[in-house]
């Protein structure tokens, strides 16, 4: 019998303070205000996906850096 996962209401504060470096897909979609499919695509493009057994974790710092680079590159092109 599996254990139910406890929801972390203050995920955003934990990530911003540096206490939490990795999130699951559902937490990441809330954190970055994206849909699940888009978040999975961005995480994969950023190279931020880590698989541990049957759990997929995403490195938040790598996604933030990736999005910052994308914004900067598009900003220069415009």
LUMLUMDREN-2810 file (N, C-alpha, C; in Angstrom, 1 decimal):
<atoms>
<atom><aa>X</aa><ch>A</ch><at>N</at><xx>0.8</xx><yy>-1.2</yy><zz>0.0</zz></atom>
<atom><aa>X</aa><ch>A</ch><at>CA</at><xx>0.0</xx><yy>0.0</yy><zz>0.0</zz></atom>
<atom><aa>X</aa><ch>A</ch><at>C</at><xx>0.9</xx><yy>1.2</yy><zz>0.0</zz></atom>
<atom><aa>X</aa><ch>A</ch><at>N</at><xx>0.6</xx><yy>2.2</yy><zz>-0.9</zz></atom>
<atom><aa>X</aa><ch>A</ch><at>CA</at><xx>1.4</xx><yy>3.4</yy><zz>-1.0</zz></atom>
<atom><aa>X</aa><ch>A</ch><at>C</at><xx>0.9</xx><yy>4.5</yy><zz>-0.1</zz></atom>
<atom><aa>X</aa><ch>A</ch><at>N</at><xx>1.8</xx><yy>5.4</yy><zz>0.2</zz></atom>
<atom><aa>X</aa><ch>A</ch><at>CA</at><xx>1.4</xx><yy>6.5</yy><zz>1.0</zz></atom>
<atom><aa>X</aa><ch>A</ch><at>C</at><xx>0.9</xx><yy>7.7</yy><zz>0.2</zz></atom>
<atom><aa>X</aa><ch>A</ch><at>N</at><xx>0.0</xx><yy>8.4</yy><zz>0.7</zz></atom>
<atom><aa>X</aa><ch>A</ch><at>CA</at><xx>-0.5</xx><yy>9.6</yy><zz>-0.1</zz></atom>
<atom><aa>X</aa><ch>A</ch><at>C</at><xx>0.6</xx><yy>10.7</yy><zz>0.1</zz></atom>
<atom><aa>X</aa><ch>A</ch><at>N</at><xx>0.8</xx><yy>11.4</yy><zz>-1.0</zz></atom>
<atom><aa>X</aa><ch>A</ch><at>CA</at><xx>1.8</xx><yy>12.5</yy><zz>-1.0</zz></atom>
<atom><aa>X</aa><ch>A</ch><at>C</at><xx>1.2</xx><yy>13.7</yy><zz>-0.3</zz></atom>
<atom><aa>X</aa><ch>A</ch><at>N</at><xx>2.0</xx><yy>14.3</yy><zz>0.5</zz></atom>
<atom><aa>X</aa><ch>A</ch><at>CA</at><xx>1.6</xx><yy>15.5</yy><zz>1.3</zz></atom>
<atom><aa>X</aa><ch>A</ch><at>C</at><xx>1.8</xx><yy>16.7</yy><zz>0.4</zz></atom>
<atom><aa>X</aa><ch>A</ch><at>N</at><xx>0.8</xx><yy>17.6</yy><zz>0.2</zz></atom>
<atom><aa>X</aa><ch>A</ch><at>CA</at><xx>0.9</xx><yy>18.8</yy><zz>-0.6</zz></atom>
<atom><aa>X</aa><ch>A</ch><at>C</at><xx>1.7</xx><yy>19.8</yy><zz>0.2</zz></atom>
<atom><aa>X</aa><ch>A</ch><at>N</at><xx>2.6</xx><yy>20.5</yy><zz>-0.5</zz></atom>
<atom><aa>X</aa><ch>A</ch><at>CA</at><xx>3.4</xx><yy>21.6</yy><zz>0.1</zz></atom>
<atom><aa>X</aa><ch>A</ch><at>C</at><xx>2.9</xx><yy>22.9</yy><zz>-0.4</zz></atom>
<atom><aa>X</aa><ch>A</ch><at>N</at><xx>2.2</xx><yy>23.6</yy><zz>0.5</zz></atom>
<atom><aa>X</aa><ch>A</ch><at>CA</at><xx>1.5</xx><yy>24.8</yy><zz>0.1</zz></atom>
<atom><aa>X</aa><ch>A</ch><at>C</at><xx>2.5</xx><yy>26.0</yy><zz>-0.2</zz></atom>
<atom><aa>X</aa><ch>A</ch><at>N</at><xx>3.6</xx><yy>25.9</yy><zz>0.5</zz></atom>
<atom><aa>X</aa><ch>A</ch><at>CA</at><xx>4.6</xx><yy>27.0</yy><zz>0.4</zz></atom>
<atom><aa>X</aa><ch>A</ch><at>C</at><xx>5.8</xx><yy>26.6</yy><zz>-0.5</zz></atom>
<atom><aa>X</aa><ch>A</ch><at>N</at><xx>5.5</xx><yy>25.9</yy><zz>-1.6</zz></atom>
<atom><aa>X</aa><ch>A</ch><at>CA</at><xx>6.5</xx><yy>25.5</yy><zz>-2.5</zz></atom>
<atom><aa>X</aa><ch>A</ch><at>C</at><xx>7.3</xx><yy>26.6</yy><zz>-3.1</zz></atom>
<atom><aa>X</aa><ch>A</ch><at>N</at><xx>6.6</xx><yy>27.7</yy><zz>-3.5</zz></atom>
<atom><aa>X</aa><ch>A</ch><at>CA</at><xx>7.2</xx><yy>28.8</yy><zz>-4.1</zz></atom>
<atom><aa>X</aa><ch>A</ch><at>C</at><xx>8.2</xx><yy>29.5</yy><zz>-3.2</zz></atom>
<atom><aa>X</aa><ch>A</ch><at>N</at><xx>7.9</xx><yy>29.6</yy><zz>-1.9</zz></atom>
<atom><aa>X</aa><ch>A</ch><at>CA</at><xx>8.8</xx><yy>30.2</yy><zz>-1.0</zz></atom>
<atom><aa>X</aa><ch>A</ch><at>C</at><xx>10.0</xx><yy>29.3</yy><zz>-0.7</zz></atom>
<atom><aa>X</aa><ch>A</ch><at>N</at><xx>9.8</xx><yy>28.0</yy><zz>-0.7</zz></atom>
<atom><aa>X</aa><ch>A</ch><at>CA</at><xx>11.0</xx><yy>27.1</yy><zz>-0.5</zz></atom>
<atom><aa>X</aa><ch>A</ch><at>C</at><xx>11.9</xx><yy>27.1</yy><zz>-1.7</zz></atom>
<atom><aa>X</aa><ch>A</ch><at>N</at><xx>11.4</xx><yy>27.3</yy><zz>-2.9</zz></atom>
<atom><aa>X</aa><ch>A</ch><at>CA</at><xx>12.2</xx><yy>27.3</yy><zz>-4.1</zz></atom>
<atom><aa>X</aa><ch>A</ch><at>C</at><xx>13.0</xx><yy>28.7</yy><zz>-4.1</zz></atom>
<atom><aa>X</aa><ch>A</ch><at>N</at><xx>12.3</xx><yy>29.8</yy><zz>-3.8</zz></atom>
<atom><aa>X</aa><ch>A</ch><at>CA</at><xx>12.9</xx><yy>31.1</yy><zz>-3.9</zz></atom>
<atom><aa>X</aa><ch>A</ch><at>C</at><xx>14.0</xx><yy>31.2</yy><zz>-2.8</zz></atom>
<atom><aa>X</aa><ch>A</ch><at>N</at><xx>13.8</xx><yy>30.6</yy><zz>-1.7</zz></atom>
<atom><aa>X</aa><ch>A</ch><at>CA</at><xx>14.8</xx><yy>30.6</yy><zz>-0.6</zz></atom>
<atom><aa>X</aa><ch>A</ch><at>C</at><xx>16.0</xx><yy>29.7</yy><zz>-0.8</zz></atom>
<atom><aa>X</aa><ch>A</ch><at>N</at><xx>15.9</xx><yy>28.8</yy><zz>-1.8</zz></atom>
<atom><aa>X</aa><ch>A</ch><at>CA</at><xx>16.9</xx><yy>27.9</yy><zz>-2.1</zz></atom>
<atom><aa>X</aa><ch>A</ch><at>C</at><xx>16.9</xx><yy>26.6</yy><zz>-1.4</zz></atom>
<atom><aa>X</aa><ch>A</ch><at>N</at><xx>15.9</xx><yy>26.4</yy><zz>-0.5</zz></atom>
<atom><aa>X</aa><ch>A</ch><at>CA</at><xx>15.7</xx><yy>25.2</yy><zz>0.3</zz></atom>
<atom><aa>X</aa><ch>A</ch><at>C</at><xx>15.3</xx><yy>24.0</yy><zz>-0.6</zz></atom>
<atom><aa>X</aa><ch>A</ch><at>N</at><xx>14.5</xx><yy>24.3</yy><zz>-1.6</zz></atom>
<atom><aa>X</aa><ch>A</ch><at>CA</at><xx>14.0</xx><yy>23.2</yy><zz>-2.5</zz></atom>
<atom><aa>X</aa><ch>A</ch><at>C</at><xx>14.6</xx><yy>23.5</yy><zz>-3.9</zz></atom>
<atom><aa>X</aa><ch>A</ch><at>N</at><xx>15.4</xx><yy>22.6</yy><zz>-4.4</zz></atom>
<atom><aa>X</aa><ch>A</ch><at>CA</at><xx>16.1</xx><yy>22.7</yy><zz>-5.7</zz></atom>
<atom><aa>X</aa><ch>A</ch><at>C</at><xx>15.3</xx><yy>22.0</yy><zz>-6.8</zz></atom>
<atom><aa>X</aa><ch>A</ch><at>N</at><xx>14.6</xx><yy>20.9</yy><zz>-6.4</zz></atom>
<atom><aa>X</aa><ch>A</ch><at>CA</at><xx>14.0</xx><yy>20.1</yy><zz>-7.4</zz></atom>
<atom><aa>X</aa><ch>A</ch><at>C</at><xx>12.5</xx><yy>20.1</yy><zz>-7.1</zz></atom>
<atom><aa>X</aa><ch>A</ch><at>N</at><xx>11.7</xx><yy>20.0</yy><zz>-8.2</zz></atom>
<atom><aa>X</aa><ch>A</ch><at>CA</at><xx>10.2</xx><yy>19.9</yy><zz>-8.1</zz></atom>
<atom><aa>X</aa><ch>A</ch><at>C</at><xx>9.7</xx><yy>18.8</yy><zz>-9.0</zz></atom>
<atom><aa>X</aa><ch>A</ch><at>N</at><xx>8.5</xx><yy>18.3</yy><zz>-8.7</zz></atom>
<atom><aa>X</aa><ch>A</ch><at>CA</at><xx>7.9</xx><yy>17.4</yy><zz>-9.6</zz></atom>
<atom><aa>X</aa><ch>A</ch><at>C</at><xx>7.1</xx><yy>18.2</yy><zz>-10.6</zz></atom>
<atom><aa>X</aa><ch>A</ch><at>N</at><xx>6.6</xx><yy>17.5</yy><zz>-11.6</zz></atom>
<atom><aa>X</aa><ch>A</ch><at>CA</at><xx>5.9</xx><yy>18.2</yy><zz>-12.7</zz></atom>
<atom><aa>X</aa><ch>A</ch><at>C</at><xx>4.7</xx><yy>19.0</yy><zz>-12.2</zz></atom>
<atom><aa>X</aa><ch>A</ch><at>N</at><xx>3.9</xx><yy>18.4</yy><zz>-11.3</zz></atom>
<atom><aa>X</aa><ch>A</ch><at>CA</at><xx>2.7</xx><yy>19.1</yy><zz>-10.9</zz></atom>
<atom><aa>X</aa><ch>A</ch><at>C</at><xx>3.1</xx><yy>20.4</yy><zz>-10.1</zz></atom>
<atom><aa>X</aa><ch>A</ch><at>N</at><xx>4.2</xx><yy>20.4</yy><zz>-9.3</zz></atom>
<atom><aa>X</aa><ch>A</ch><at>CA</at><xx>4.6</xx><yy>21.6</yy><zz>-8.6</zz></atom>
<atom><aa>X</aa><ch>A</ch><at>C</at><xx>5.2</xx><yy>22.6</yy><zz>-9.6</zz></atom>
<atom><aa>X</aa><ch>A</ch><at>N</at><xx>5.9</xx><yy>22.1</yy><zz>-10.6</zz></atom>
<atom><aa>X</aa><ch>A</ch><at>CA</at><xx>6.5</xx><yy>23.0</yy><zz>-11.6</zz></atom>
<atom><aa>X</aa><ch>A</ch><at>C</at><xx>5.5</xx><yy>23.8</yy><zz>-12.4</zz></atom>
<atom><aa>X</aa><ch>A</ch><at>N</at><xx>4.4</xx><yy>23.1</yy><zz>-12.8</zz></atom>
<atom><aa>X</aa><ch>A</ch><at>CA</at><xx>3.3</xx><yy>23.7</yy><zz>-13.5</zz></atom>
<atom><aa>X</aa><ch>A</ch><at>C</at><xx>2.7</xx><yy>24.9</yy><zz>-12.8</zz></atom>
<atom><aa>X</aa><ch>A</ch><at>N</at><xx>2.5</xx><yy>24.7</yy><zz>-11.5</zz></atom>
<atom><aa>X</aa><ch>A</ch><at>CA</at><xx>2.0</xx><yy>25.8</yy><zz>-10.6</zz></atom>
<atom><aa>X</aa><ch>A</ch><at>C</at><xx>3.0</xx><yy>26.9</yy><zz>-10.4</zz></atom>
<atom><aa>X</aa><ch>A</ch><at>N</at><xx>4.3</xx><yy>26.5</yy><zz>-10.2</zz></atom>
<atom><aa>X</aa><ch>A</ch><at>CA</at><xx>5.4</xx><yy>27.5</yy><zz>-10.0</zz></atom>
<atom><aa>X</aa><ch>A</ch><at>C</at><xx>5.6</xx><yy>28.4</yy><zz>-11.2</zz></atom>
<atom><aa>X</aa><ch>A</ch><at>N</at><xx>5.5</xx><yy>27.8</yy><zz>-12.4</zz></atom>
<atom><aa>X</aa><ch>A</ch><at>CA</at><xx>5.8</xx><yy>28.6</yy><zz>-13.6</zz></atom>
<atom><aa>X</aa><ch>A</ch><at>C</at><xx>4.6</xx><yy>29.0</yy><zz>-14.4</zz></atom>
<atom><aa>X</aa><ch>A</ch><at>N</at><xx>3.4</xx><yy>28.7</yy><zz>-13.9</zz></atom>
<atom><aa>X</aa><ch>A</ch><at>CA</at><xx>2.1</xx><yy>29.0</yy><zz>-14.5</zz></atom>
<atom><aa>X</aa><ch>A</ch><at>C</at><xx>2.1</xx><yy>28.5</yy><zz>-15.9</zz></atom>
<atom><aa>X</aa><ch>A</ch><at>N</at><xx>2.4</xx><yy>27.2</yy><zz>-16.1</zz></atom>
<atom><aa>X</aa><ch>A</ch><at>CA</at><xx>2.4</xx><yy>26.6</yy><zz>-17.4</zz></atom>
<atom><aa>X</aa><ch>A</ch><at>C</at><xx>1.5</xx><yy>25.3</yy><zz>-17.4</zz></atom>
<atom><aa>X</aa><ch>A</ch><at>N</at><xx>1.1</xx><yy>24.9</yy><zz>-18.5</zz></atom>
<atom><aa>X</aa><ch>A</ch><at>CA</at><xx>0.4</xx><yy>23.6</yy><zz>-18.6</zz></atom>
<atom><aa>X</aa><ch>A</ch><at>C</at><xx>1.4</xx><yy>22.5</yy><zz>-18.5</zz></atom>
<atom><aa>X</aa><ch>A</ch><at>N</at><xx>0.9</xx><yy>21.3</yy><zz>-18.2</zz></atom>
<atom><aa>X</aa><ch>A</ch><at>CA</at><xx>1.8</xx><yy>20.2</yy><zz>-18.0</zz></atom>
<atom><aa>X</aa><ch>A</ch><at>C</at><xx>2.6</xx><yy>19.8</yy><zz>-19.2</zz></atom>
<atom><aa>X</aa><ch>A</ch><at>N</at><xx>2.0</xx><yy>19.8</yy><zz>-20.4</zz></atom>
<atom><aa>X</aa><ch>A</ch><at>CA</at><xx>2.8</xx><yy>19.5</yy><zz>-21.6</zz></atom>
<atom><aa>X</aa><ch>A</ch><at>C</at><xx>3.8</xx><yy>20.5</yy><zz>-21.9</zz></atom>
<atom><aa>X</aa><ch>A</ch><at>N</at><xx>3.5</xx><yy>21.8</yy><zz>-21.8</zz></atom>
<atom><aa>X</aa><ch>A</ch><at>CA</at><xx>4.5</xx><yy>22.8</yy><zz>-22.0</zz></atom>
<atom><aa>X</aa><ch>A</ch><at>C</at><xx>5.6</xx><yy>22.8</yy><zz>-21.0</zz></atom>
<atom><aa>X</aa><ch>A</ch><at>N</at><xx>5.3</xx><yy>22.5</yy><zz>-19.7</zz></atom>
<atom><aa>X</aa><ch>A</ch><at>CA</at><xx>6.3</xx><yy>22.4</yy><zz>-18.7</zz></atom>
<atom><aa>X</aa><ch>A</ch><at>C</at><xx>7.3</xx><yy>21.3</yy><zz>-19.0</zz></atom>
<atom><aa>X</aa><ch>A</ch><at>N</at><xx>6.7</xx><yy>20.1</yy><zz>-19.4</zz></atom>
<atom><aa>X</aa><ch>A</ch><at>CA</at><xx>7.5</xx><yy>19.0</yy><zz>-19.7</zz></atom>
<atom><aa>X</aa><ch>A</ch><at>C</at><xx>8.5</xx><yy>19.3</yy><zz>-20.8</zz></atom>
<atom><aa>X</aa><ch>A</ch><at>N</at><xx>8.0</xx><yy>19.9</yy><zz>-21.9</zz></atom>
<atom><aa>X</aa><ch>A</ch><at>CA</at><xx>8.8</xx><yy>20.3</yy><zz>-23.0</zz></atom>
<atom><aa>X</aa><ch>A</ch><at>C</at><xx>9.9</xx><yy>21.2</yy><zz>-22.7</zz></atom>
<atom><aa>X</aa><ch>A</ch><at>N</at><xx>9.6</xx><yy>22.3</yy><zz>-21.9</zz></atom>
<atom><aa>X</aa><ch>A</ch><at>CA</at><xx>10.6</xx><yy>23.2</yy><zz>-21.5</zz></atom>
<atom><aa>X</aa><ch>A</ch><at>C</at><xx>11.7</xx><yy>22.6</yy><zz>-20.6</zz></atom>
<atom><aa>X</aa><ch>A</ch><at>N</at><xx>11.2</xx><yy>21.7</yy><zz>-19.7</zz></atom>
<atom><aa>X</aa><ch>A</ch><at>CA</at><xx>12.2</xx><yy>21.0</yy><zz>-18.8</zz></atom>
<atom><aa>X</aa><ch>A</ch><at>C</at><xx>13.1</xx><yy>20.2</yy><zz>-19.6</zz></atom>
<atom><aa>X</aa><ch>A</ch><at>N</at><xx>12.6</xx><yy>19.5</yy><zz>-20.6</zz></atom>
<atom><aa>X</aa><ch>A</ch><at>CA</at><xx>13.4</xx><yy>18.6</yy><zz>-21.4</zz></atom>
<atom><aa>X</aa><ch>A</ch><at>C</at><xx>14.4</xx><yy>19.4</yy><zz>-22.2</zz></atom>
<atom><aa>X</aa><ch>A</ch><at>N</at><xx>13.9</xx><yy>20.5</yy><zz>-22.8</zz></atom>
<atom><aa>X</aa><ch>A</ch><at>CA</at><xx>14.8</xx><yy>21.4</yy><zz>-23.6</zz></atom>
<atom><aa>X</aa><ch>A</ch><at>C</at><xx>15.9</xx><yy>22.0</yy><zz>-22.7</zz></atom>
<atom><aa>X</aa><ch>A</ch><at>N</at><xx>15.6</xx><yy>22.3</yy><zz>-21.5</zz></atom>
<atom><aa>X</aa><ch>A</ch><at>CA</at><xx>16.6</xx><yy>22.9</yy><zz>-20.6</zz></atom>
<atom><aa>X</aa><ch>A</ch><at>C</at><xx>17.5</xx><yy>21.9</yy><zz>-20.0</zz></atom>
<atom><aa>X</aa><ch>A</ch><at>N</at><xx>17.3</xx><yy>20.6</yy><zz>-20.2</zz></atom>
<atom><aa>X</aa><ch>A</ch><at>CA</at><xx>18.1</xx><yy>19.6</yy><zz>-19.7</zz></atom>
<atom><aa>X</aa><ch>A</ch><at>C</at><xx>18.0</xx><yy>19.5</yy><zz>-18.2</zz></atom>
<atom><aa>X</aa><ch>A</ch><at>N</at><xx>16.8</xx><yy>19.8</yy><zz>-17.7</zz></atom>
<atom><aa>X</aa><ch>A</ch><at>CA</at><xx>16.6</xx><yy>19.9</yy><zz>-16.2</zz></atom>
<atom><aa>X</aa><ch>A</ch><at>C</at><xx>15.9</xx><yy>18.6</yy><zz>-15.7</zz></atom>
<atom><aa>X</aa><ch>A</ch><at>N</at><xx>15.6</xx><yy>17.6</yy><zz>-16.5</zz></atom>
<atom><aa>X</aa><ch>A</ch><at>CA</at><xx>14.8</xx><yy>16.5</yy><zz>-16.0</zz></atom>
<atom><aa>X</aa><ch>A</ch><at>C</at><xx>15.8</xx><yy>15.4</yy><zz>-15.4</zz></atom>
<atom><aa>X</aa><ch>A</ch><at>N</at><xx>15.4</xx><yy>15.0</yy><zz>-14.2</zz></atom>
<atom><aa>X</aa><ch>A</ch><at>CA</at><xx>16.2</xx><yy>13.9</yy><zz>-13.5</zz></atom>
<atom><aa>X</aa><ch>A</ch><at>C</at><xx>15.2</xx><yy>12.8</yy><zz>-13.1</zz></atom>
<atom><aa>X</aa><ch>A</ch><at>N</at><xx>15.5</xx><yy>11.6</yy><zz>-13.5</zz></atom>
<atom><aa>X</aa><ch>A</ch><at>CA</at><xx>14.7</xx><yy>10.5</yy><zz>-13.2</zz></atom>
<atom><aa>X</aa><ch>A</ch><at>C</at><xx>15.3</xx><yy>9.7</yy><zz>-12.1</zz></atom>
<atom><aa>X</aa><ch>A</ch><at>N</at><xx>14.6</xx><yy>9.5</yy><zz>-11.0</zz></atom>
<atom><aa>X</aa><ch>A</ch><at>CA</at><xx>15.0</xx><yy>8.6</yy><zz>-9.9</zz></atom>
<atom><aa>X</aa><ch>A</ch><at>C</at><xx>14.0</xx><yy>7.5</yy><zz>-9.7</zz></atom>
<atom><aa>X</aa><ch>A</ch><at>N</at><xx>14.4</xx><yy>6.3</yy><zz>-10.1</zz></atom>
<atom><aa>X</aa><ch>A</ch><at>CA</at><xx>13.4</xx><yy>5.2</yy><zz>-10.1</zz></atom>
<atom><aa>X</aa><ch>A</ch><at>C</at><xx>12.2</xx><yy>5.6</yy><zz>-10.8</zz></atom>
<atom><aa>X</aa><ch>A</ch><at>N</at><xx>11.0</xx><yy>5.7</yy><zz>-10.2</zz></atom>
<atom><aa>X</aa><ch>A</ch><at>CA</at><xx>9.8</xx><yy>6.0</yy><zz>-10.9</zz></atom>
<atom><aa>X</aa><ch>A</ch><at>C</at><xx>9.4</xx><yy>7.5</yy><zz>-10.7</zz></atom>
<atom><aa>X</aa><ch>A</ch><at>N</at><xx>10.2</xx><yy>8.3</yy><zz>-10.2</zz></atom>
<atom><aa>X</aa><ch>A</ch><at>CA</at><xx>9.9</xx><yy>9.7</yy><zz>-9.9</zz></atom>
<atom><aa>X</aa><ch>A</ch><at>C</at><xx>10.7</xx><yy>10.5</yy><zz>-10.9</zz></atom>
<atom><aa>X</aa><ch>A</ch><at>N</at><xx>10.1</xx><yy>11.5</yy><zz>-11.4</zz></atom>
<atom><aa>X</aa><ch>A</ch><at>CA</at><xx>10.7</xx><yy>12.5</yy><zz>-12.3</zz></atom>
<atom><aa>X</aa><ch>A</ch><at>C</at><xx>10.8</xx><yy>13.8</yy><zz>-11.5</zz></atom>
<atom><aa>X</aa><ch>A</ch><at>N</at><xx>12.0</xx><yy>14.3</yy><zz>-11.4</zz></atom>
<atom><aa>X</aa><ch>A</ch><at>CA</at><xx>12.3</xx><yy>15.6</yy><zz>-10.7</zz></atom>
<atom><aa>X</aa><ch>A</ch><at>C</at><xx>12.8</xx><yy>16.6</yy><zz>-11.8</zz></atom>
<atom><aa>X</aa><ch>A</ch><at>N</at><xx>12.6</xx><yy>17.9</yy><zz>-11.5</zz></atom>
<atom><aa>X</aa><ch>A</ch><at>CA</at><xx>13.0</xx><yy>18.9</yy><zz>-12.4</zz></atom>
<atom><aa>X</aa><ch>A</ch><at>C</at><xx>13.8</xx><yy>19.9</yy><zz>-11.6</zz></atom>
<atom><aa>X</aa><ch>A</ch><at>N</at><xx>15.0</xx><yy>20.3</yy><zz>-12.1</zz></atom>
<atom><aa>X</aa><ch>A</ch><at>CA</at><xx>15.9</xx><yy>21.3</yy><zz>-11.5</zz></atom>
<atom><aa>X</aa><ch>A</ch><at>C</at><xx>15.3</xx><yy>22.6</yy><zz>-11.9</zz></atom>
<atom><aa>X</aa><ch>A</ch><at>N</at><xx>14.9</xx><yy>23.4</yy><zz>-10.9</zz></atom>
<atom><aa>X</aa><ch>A</ch><at>CA</at><xx>14.2</xx><yy>24.7</yy><zz>-11.1</zz></atom>
<atom><aa>X</aa><ch>A</ch><at>C</at><xx>15.2</xx><yy>25.7</yy><zz>-11.6</zz></atom>
<atom><aa>X</aa><ch>A</ch><at>N</at><xx>16.5</xx><yy>25.7</yy><zz>-11.1</zz></atom>
<atom><aa>X</aa><ch>A</ch><at>CA</at><xx>17.5</xx><yy>26.7</yy><zz>-11.5</zz></atom>
<atom><aa>X</aa><ch>A</ch><at>C</at><xx>17.8</xx><yy>26.5</yy><zz>-12.9</zz></atom>
<atom><aa>X</aa><ch>A</ch><at>N</at><xx>17.9</xx><yy>25.3</yy><zz>-13.5</zz></atom>
<atom><aa>X</aa><ch>A</ch><at>CA</at><xx>18.2</xx><yy>25.1</yy><zz>-14.9</zz></atom>
<atom><aa>X</aa><ch>A</ch><at>C</at><xx>17.0</xx><yy>25.7</yy><zz>-15.7</zz></atom>
<atom><aa>X</aa><ch>A</ch><at>N</at><xx>15.8</xx><yy>25.5</yy><zz>-15.3</zz></atom>
<atom><aa>X</aa><ch>A</ch><at>CA</at><xx>14.7</xx><yy>26.0</yy><zz>-16.1</zz></atom>
<atom><aa>X</aa><ch>A</ch><at>C</at><xx>14.7</xx><yy>27.6</yy><zz>-16.1</zz></atom>
<atom><aa>X</aa><ch>A</ch><at>N</at><xx>14.9</xx><yy>28.1</yy><zz>-14.9</zz></atom>
<atom><aa>X</aa><ch>A</ch><at>CA</at><xx>15.0</xx><yy>29.6</yy><zz>-14.8</zz></atom>
<atom><aa>X</aa><ch>A</ch><at>C</at><xx>16.1</xx><yy>30.2</yy><zz>-15.7</zz></atom>
<atom><aa>X</aa><ch>A</ch><at>N</at><xx>17.3</xx><yy>29.6</yy><zz>-15.7</zz></atom>
<atom><aa>X</aa><ch>A</ch><at>CA</at><xx>18.4</xx><yy>30.0</yy><zz>-16.6</zz></atom>
<atom><aa>X</aa><ch>A</ch><at>C</at><xx>18.0</xx><yy>29.9</yy><zz>-18.0</zz></atom>
<atom><aa>X</aa><ch>A</ch><at>N</at><xx>17.4</xx><yy>28.7</yy><zz>-18.4</zz></atom>
<atom><aa>X</aa><ch>A</ch><at>CA</at><xx>16.9</xx><yy>28.5</yy><zz>-19.8</zz></atom>
<atom><aa>X</aa><ch>A</ch><at>C</at><xx>15.9</xx><yy>29.5</yy><zz>-20.2</zz></atom>
<atom><aa>X</aa><ch>A</ch><at>N</at><xx>14.9</xx><yy>29.8</yy><zz>-19.4</zz></atom>
<atom><aa>X</aa><ch>A</ch><at>CA</at><xx>13.9</xx><yy>30.8</yy><zz>-19.8</zz></atom>
<atom><aa>X</aa><ch>A</ch><at>C</at><xx>14.5</xx><yy>32.2</yy><zz>-19.9</zz></atom>
<atom><aa>X</aa><ch>A</ch><at>N</at><xx>15.5</xx><yy>32.6</yy><zz>-19.0</zz></atom>
<atom><aa>X</aa><ch>A</ch><at>CA</at><xx>16.1</xx><yy>33.8</yy><zz>-19.1</zz></atom>
<atom><aa>X</aa><ch>A</ch><at>C</at><xx>16.9</xx><yy>34.0</yy><zz>-20.4</zz></atom>
<atom><aa>X</aa><ch>A</ch><at>N</at><xx>17.6</xx><yy>32.9</yy><zz>-20.8</zz></atom>
<atom><aa>X</aa><ch>A</ch><at>CA</at><xx>18.3</xx><yy>33.0</yy><zz>-22.1</zz></atom>
<atom><aa>X</aa><ch>A</ch><at>C</at><xx>17.4</xx><yy>33.1</yy><zz>-23.2</zz></atom>
<atom><aa>X</aa><ch>A</ch><at>N</at><xx>16.3</xx><yy>32.4</yy><zz>-23.2</zz></atom>
<atom><aa>X</aa><ch>A</ch><at>CA</at><xx>15.3</xx><yy>32.5</yy><zz>-24.3</zz></atom>
<atom><aa>X</aa><ch>A</ch><at>C</at><xx>14.7</xx><yy>33.9</yy><zz>-24.4</zz></atom>
<atom><aa>X</aa><ch>A</ch><at>N</at><xx>14.4</xx><yy>34.5</yy><zz>-23.3</zz></atom>
<atom><aa>X</aa><ch>A</ch><at>CA</at><xx>13.9</xx><yy>35.9</yy><zz>-23.3</zz></atom>
<atom><aa>X</aa><ch>A</ch><at>C</at><xx>14.9</xx><yy>36.9</yy><zz>-23.8</zz></atom>
<atom><aa>X</aa><ch>A</ch><at>N</at><xx>16.2</xx><yy>36.7</yy><zz>-23.3</zz></atom>
<atom><aa>X</aa><ch>A</ch><at>CA</at><xx>17.2</xx><yy>37.6</yy><zz>-23.8</zz></atom>
<atom><aa>X</aa><ch>A</ch><at>C</at><xx>17.5</xx><yy>37.5</yy><zz>-25.3</zz></atom>
<atom><aa>X</aa><ch>A</ch><at>N</at><xx>17.5</xx><yy>36.3</yy><zz>-25.8</zz></atom>
<atom><aa>X</aa><ch>A</ch><at>CA</at><xx>17.7</xx><yy>36.1</yy><zz>-27.2</zz></atom>
<atom><aa>X</aa><ch>A</ch><at>C</at><xx>16.6</xx><yy>36.6</yy><zz>-28.0</zz></atom>
<atom><aa>X</aa><ch>A</ch><at>N</at><xx>15.4</xx><yy>36.4</yy><zz>-27.6</zz></atom>
<atom><aa>X</aa><ch>A</ch><at>CA</at><xx>14.2</xx><yy>36.9</yy><zz>-28.4</zz></atom>
<atom><aa>X</aa><ch>A</ch><at>C</at><xx>14.2</xx><yy>38.4</yy><zz>-28.2</zz></atom>
<atom><aa>X</aa><ch>A</ch><at>N</at><xx>14.6</xx><yy>39.0</yy><zz>-27.1</zz></atom>
<atom><aa>X</aa><ch>A</ch><at>CA</at><xx>14.6</xx><yy>40.4</yy><zz>-26.9</zz></atom>
<atom><aa>X</aa><ch>A</ch><at>C</at><xx>15.5</xx><yy>41.1</yy><zz>-27.9</zz></atom>
<atom><aa>X</aa><ch>A</ch><at>N</at><xx>16.7</xx><yy>40.5</yy><zz>-28.1</zz></atom>
<atom><aa>X</aa><ch>A</ch><at>CA</at><xx>17.7</xx><yy>41.1</yy><zz>-29.0</zz></atom>
<atom><aa>X</aa><ch>A</ch><at>C</at><xx>17.2</xx><yy>41.0</yy><zz>-30.5</zz></atom>
<atom><aa>X</aa><ch>A</ch><at>N</at><xx>16.5</xx><yy>39.9</yy><zz>-30.8</zz></atom>
<atom><aa>X</aa><ch>A</ch><at>CA</at><xx>16.1</xx><yy>39.7</yy><zz>-32.2</zz></atom>
<atom><aa>X</aa><ch>A</ch><at>C</at><xx>15.0</xx><yy>40.6</yy><zz>-32.6</zz></atom>
<atom><aa>X</aa><ch>A</ch><at>N</at><xx>14.2</xx><yy>41.1</yy><zz>-31.7</zz></atom>
<atom><aa>X</aa><ch>A</ch><at>CA</at><xx>13.1</xx><yy>42.0</yy><zz>-32.0</zz></atom>
<atom><aa>X</aa><ch>A</ch><at>C</at><xx>13.5</xx><yy>43.4</yy><zz>-32.4</zz></atom>
</atoms>
